[in-house]
Amino acid sequence: MPCQLVKKIMVLIFSSVIVMNGYSAFADSAIQCHCFQEREFSSDHPQAFDPYLLATIQNRFMASYFGVSRKQIVKLKMTGVDNDKLWIAYELSQKSLQPVVETLAVIQKLQSWQSVLHELSLDPETLNAQLLTAMLGEGTDRSVAWFVVRKALLDKLAVDSELIGWLYERNATFQEIVLTAVLSSSSHMSIPEIVDRQEKLASWGRLLADQKLTLLQLEQSFAN
C-alpha cells in the first residue's frame, strides 16, 4: 500500500481519537510514515535496511516489555507520537491503569511532569525512584524516558547498567541503545565491541549479517 495512502488512512483514524480524547496536538503535519522501503538486508545497499532494523527491534522490545501489540505501537508512531513520550506514556499508563492514548493526551496537554503525575493520580511509590526524581525535577522528555528505557533493558536483558549508561552519554538514540543491548545479549560481543564494529562497518544491517543473526533470533533474546 503506498505510503501516502497509509498516511491519509492514519490521519482519518486518529482524527476520531482526537475528537474523543481532545488530543489536538496531533496535527496532520506531525504524521510520520513508517512505510520502510527496505525490510531485508542487501549487501549492495547495506545502510538501506538500518531504519527498519532499528525501528523494528525497538518496537518489538517495547511491545514485549509492556505486554502490548506491536501494531498499536506502530499506529501511534504513525500518528506522530514522539518516541520519548511513547516510552513514558506506556510506563505511566500501566502504573495509572489508564489507556495509553488517554495518558498521551494528558502528557501533551500539560506543561509540567508534576502536573501529569497529579492528573493521572499516580502514587509516587509505584514509580521507579530515578524516574520519579527526573519527573519531579522537570527533566526533558529524553532524560525522563531514559529511566524507563534503562529499567526495561535491565529487566529484560543481561546487560551492564554502566555500559548502557555510556551509550546514553554518547547521545545514542533509544533505538540504537536498544539494538546494541539486544545484539550484545544475542552474541558474544560486548557493547563497546558492537559500537566499534558498527562504526567500522557503517551499517547495522551489515553488523547483523556479519554475526549471522536474524531479527527472529534477536527477538528471542527478550521474548520471555
Buried (B, 14 or more C-beta within 10 A) or exposed (E): EEEEEBBEEBBEEBEEBBEEBEBEBBEEEEBBBBEBEBEEBEEEEBBBBBBBBBBBBBBBBBBBBBEBEBEBBBBBBBBBBBBBBBBBBBBBBBBBEBEBBBBBBBBBBBEEBEBBBEBBEBEEEEBBEBBBEBBEEEBEBBBBBBBBBBBBBBEBBEBEEEBBEBBBEEEBBBBBBBBBBBBBBBBEBEBEEBBEBBEEBEBBBBBBBBBEBEBEBBBEBBEE
